[in-house]
């Protein structure tokens, strides 16, 4: 993946989020829930949801930064391109990055393995 998390790698509009959530497959982990749907493009795209249950604005923003970094590093490496919606769960911002990475990769591999 590139160094940046550019606009072509993001889900931006509400209807894109709704399409993935309505027709996608869901896998929950300790720190993140991923919902994915094949997108027919040449790369993965990510949308992030961090509600107030995650914490105050500082915690929500930290959770989103972590998810963007994991996506930038790990997604799109192999498999079919997906539209991913990552729903941050409470504790994501305070957990060790290695634990969040393991949780994210486990959920992503389950989604990639499903046909």
KEGUGU-756812 format. One record per residue: residue number from 1; residue in three letters; y negated, x, z of N, C-alpha, C in turn. Coordinates in pm, whole numbers, plus 50000, padded with zeros to 5 digits. Example, Ala and Ser with C-alpha at 12.3 -4.5 7.8 and 13.67 -1.06 7.14 Angstrom:
<nodes>
NODE  lotor  lumdo    n_y    n_x    n_z   ca_y   ca_x   ca_z    c_y    c_x    c_z
NODE      1    ALA  50569  51319  50780  50450  51230  50780  50330  51320  50780
NODE      2    SER  50225  51285  50708  50106  51367  50714  49997  51290  50787
</nodes>
This chain:
<nodes>
NODE  lotor  lumdo    n_y    n_x    n_z   ca_y   ca_x   ca_z    c_y    c_x    c_z
NODE      1    UNK  50118  50082  50000  50000  50000  50000  49876  50086  50000
NODE      2    UNK  49766  50027  49968  49641  50101  49967  49590  50120  50109
NODE      3    UNK  49486  50198  50120  49426  50223  50250  49352  50102  50304
NODE      4    UNK  49305  50016  50215  49226  49902  50257  49307  49774  50257
NODE      5    UNK  49261  49680  50335  49317  49546  50336  49218  49461  50258
NODE      6    UNK  49226  49469  50126  49127  49408  50038  49145  49259  50020
NODE      7    UNK  49053  49203  49944  49051  49059  49921  49173  49007  49847
NODE      8    UNK  49233  49089  49762  49351  49044  49688  49476  49043  49776
NODE      9    UNK  49467  49093  49898  49580  49094  49991  49564  48987  50100
NODE     10    UNK  49465  48899  50087  49436  48801  50192  49458  48659  50144
NODE     11    UNK  49500  48575  50235  49493  48431  50215  49356  48391  50269
NODE     12    UNK  49279  48324  50188  49140  48298  50226  49111  48151  50251
NODE     13    UNK  49167  48065  50167  49130  47924  50173  49230  47843  50256
NODE     14    UNK  49180  47736  50312  49262  47648  50396  49383  47596  50319
NODE     15    UNK  49367  47562  50193  49479  47507  50117  49589  47612  50097
NODE     16    UNK  49553  47741  50091  49654  47846  50082  49736  47853  50212
NODE     17    UNK  49667  47846  50325  49735  47845  50454  49827  47723  50465
NODE     18    UNK  49777  47608  50429  49853  47484  50439  49977  47486  50350
NODE     19    UNK  49964  47541  50230  50077  47550  50138  50188  47636  50198
NODE     20    UNK  50152  47749  50255  50252  47837  50316  50315  47769  50437
NODE     21    UNK  50234  47708  50523  50286  47646  50643  50375  47525  50611
NODE     22    UNK  50341  47451  50507  50418  47332  50472  50551  47366  50404
NODE     23    UNK  50550  47466  50316  50670  47496  50240  50735  47628  50272
NODE     24    UNK  50689  47694  50378  50740  47827  50408  50850  47826  50512
NODE     25    UNK  50907  47941  50530  51011  47962  50631  50946  48031  50750
NODE     26    UNK  50983  47987  50871  50919  48033  50994  51017  48116  51077
NODE     27    UNK  50967  48230  51126  51044  48315  51218  50952  48352  51334
NODE     28    UNK  50998  48324  51456  50917  48353  51573  50970  48475  51646
NODE     29    UNK  50877  48553  51695  50908  48669  51777  50833  48657  51909
NODE     30    UNK  50837  48760  51988  50769  48759  52117  50617  48759  52103
NODE     31    UNK  50566  48834  52007  50421  48851  51994  50361  48785  51870
NODE     32    UNK  50445  48751  51773  50392  48695  51649  50494  48598  51589
NODE     33    UNK  50441  48494  51526  50522  48403  51446  50481  48423  51302
NODE     34    UNK  50577  48448  51215  50548  48465  51072  50601  48347  50995
NODE     35    UNK  50519  48297  50904  50559  48192  50812  50540  48251  50673
NODE     36    UNK  50643  48242  50589  50637  48308  50458  50686  48216  50349
NODE     37    UNK  50629  48239  50232  50668  48166  50112  50650  48260  49994
NODE     38    UNK  50746  48265  49901  50727  48350  49782  50601  48309  49707
NODE     39    UNK  50530  48409  49654  50401  48377  49593  50392  48397  49443
NODE     40    UNK  50491  48460  49381  50486  48477  49236  50383  48578  49188
NODE     41    UNK  50331  48657  49278  50234  48762  49243  50303  48897  49248
NODE     42    UNK  50225  49002  49231  50283  49136  49234  50272  49204  49370
NODE     43    UNK  50218  49134  49472  50205  49194  49605  50202  49085  49711
NODE     44    UNK  50227  49126  49835  50219  49035  49949  50074  49003  49979
NODE     45    UNK  50054  48886  50041  49922  48849  50091  49939  48802  50235
NODE     46    UNK  49835  48819  50315  49841  48787  50457  49725  48698  50497
NODE     47    UNK  49756  48600  50581  49657  48519  50649  49688  48524  50797
NODE     48    UNK  49587  48531  50881  49608  48544  51026  49545  48426  51098
NODE     49    UNK  49621  48373  51194  49571  48267  51282  49578  48322  51425
NODE     50    UNK  49464  48325  51491  49457  48368  51631  49375  48265  51708
NODE     51    UNK  49444  48174  51775  49375  48066  51846  49325  48115  51981
NODE     52    UNK  49255  48029  52051  49201  48066  52181  49309  48087  52285
NODE     53    UNK  49430  48042  52258  49541  48069  52351  49571  48219  52359
NODE     54    UNK  49536  48293  52256  49558  48438  52255  49467  48505  52357
NODE     55    UNK  49349  48449  52377  49255  48506  52473  49113  48490  52425
NODE     56    UNK  49024  48564  52488  48883  48557  52449  48864  48626  52315
NODE     57    UNK  48741  48632  52269  48712  48686  52135  48757  48831  52120
NODE     58    UNK  48743  48908  52225  48783  49048  52219  48934  49060  52196
NODE     59    UNK  49012  48982  52270  49159  48985  52254  49202  48932  52119
NODE     60    UNK  49139  48824  52074  49174  48768  51942  49146  48868  51831
NODE     61    UNK  49030  48933  51836  48996  49032  51733  49090  49153  51737
NODE     62    UNK  49127  49196  51856  49221  49308  51866  49357  49268  51809
NODE     63    UNK  49401  49146  51837  49528  49098  51783  49523  49095  51630
NODE     64    UNK  49413  49048  51574  49399  49043  51428  49396  49182  51367
NODE     65    UNK  49326  49275  51431  49323  49413  51380  49464  49473  51378
NODE     66    UNK  49539  49449  51484  49676  49502  51490  49763  49442  51379
NODE     67    UNK  49752  49312  51358  49833  49248  51253  49793  49297  51114
NODE     68    UNK  49664  49314  51091  49621  49368  50961  49674  49509  50939
NODE     69    UNK  49672  49591  51042  49721  49728  51030  49872  49730  51005
NODE     70    UNK  49946  49648  51075  50091  49640  51051  50120  49595  50908
NODE     71    UNK  50048  49495  50863  50067  49447  50727  50033  49557  50627
NODE     72    UNK  49922  49624  50648  49880  49730  50557  49985  49840  50548
NODE     73    UNK  50043  49876  50662  50143  49984  50665  50280  49941  50616
NODE     74    UNK  50323  49822  50653  50464  49786  50640  50496  49684  50532
NODE     75    UNK  50410  49589  50506  50444  49483  50411  50430  49534  50269
NODE     76    UNK  50500  49471  50179  50492  49509  50039  50573  49630  50004
NODE     77    UNK  50647  49684  50101  50725  49804  50075  50846  49771  49990
NODE     78    UNK  50912  49661  50019  51029  49623  49941  51045  49471  49943
NODE     79    UNK  51122  49423  49849  51151  49281  49845  51054  49203  49758
NODE     80    UNK  51078  49077  49752  50994  48990  49670  50858  48969  49737
NODE     81    UNK  50754  48953  49658  50620  48932  49716  50612  48797  49789
NODE     82    UNK  50549  48800  49905  50538  48681  49989  50393  48654  50026
NODE     83    UNK  50363  48528  50046  50242  48489  50117  50284  48474  50262
NODE     84    UNK  50220  48547  50352  50253  48546  50493  50138  48487  50574
NODE     85    UNK  50172  48400  50667  50076  48355  50768  50129  48407  50900
NODE     86    UNK  50051  48492  50965  50088  48549  51095  50011  48474  51203
NODE     87    UNK  50085  48413  51293  50025  48340  51404  50040  48427  51528
NODE     88    UNK  49927  48476  51578  49928  48562  51696  49966  48481  51818
NODE     89    UNK  50048  48541  51904  50090  48475  52026  50026  48547  52145
NODE     90    UNK  50014  48477  52259  49954  48541  52377  50026  48670  52412
NODE     91    UNK  49950  48772  52447  50004  48900  52486  50004  49003  52375
NODE     92    UNK  49979  48962  52251  49982  49055  52139  49879  49166  52155
NODE     93    UNK  49761  49133  52201  49654  49232  52214  49678  49334  52323
NODE     94    UNK  49755  49298  52426  49776  49387  52540  49908  49463  52531
NODE     95    UNK  49998  49419  52446  50131  49481  52436  50122  49619  52372
NODE     96    UNK  50216  49705  52402  50219  49836  52334  50236  49815  52183
NODE     97    UNK  50165  49897  52106  50167  49881  51961  50309  49893  51906
NODE     98    UNK  50390  49980  51964  50528  49999  51917  50609  49870  51934
NODE     99    UNK  50588  49799  52043  50660  49673  52066  50616  49567  51966
NODE    100    UNK  50487  49561  51939  50436  49464  51841  50490  49499  51702
NODE    101    UNK  50493  49627  51669  50545  49671  51539  50691  49631  51523
NODE    102    UNK  50772  49654  51626  50913  49618  51622  50930  49468  51603
NODE    103    UNK  50852  49390  51675  50858  49244  51665  50819  49198  51525
NODE    104    UNK  50711  49253  51471  50663  49217  51337  50767  49253  51231
NODE    105    UNK  50822  49373  51239  50920  49417  51139  51050  49337  51146
NODE    106    UNK  51093  49300  51267  51214  49218  51280  51193  49082  51215
NODE    107    UNK  51078  49020  51240  51051  48891  51179  51039  48902  51027
NODE    108    UNK  50972  49006  50981  50955  49026  50836  51089  49051  50768
NODE    109    UNK  51176  49128  50830  51306  49154  50768  51391  49028  50764
NODE    110    UNK  51381  48941  50864  51452  48813  50859  51402  48728  50744
NODE    111    UNK  51271  48728  50724  51215  48650  50614  51254  48707  50477
NODE    112    UNK  51255  48836  50466  51292  48899  50339  51440  48882  50308
NODE    113    UNK  51523  48875  50413  51665  48860  50394  51707  48721  50353
NODE    114    UNK  51623  48621  50381  51655  48482  50348  51634  48457  50201
NODE    115    UNK  51724  48389  50142  51711  48354  49999  51690  48207  49981
</nodes>
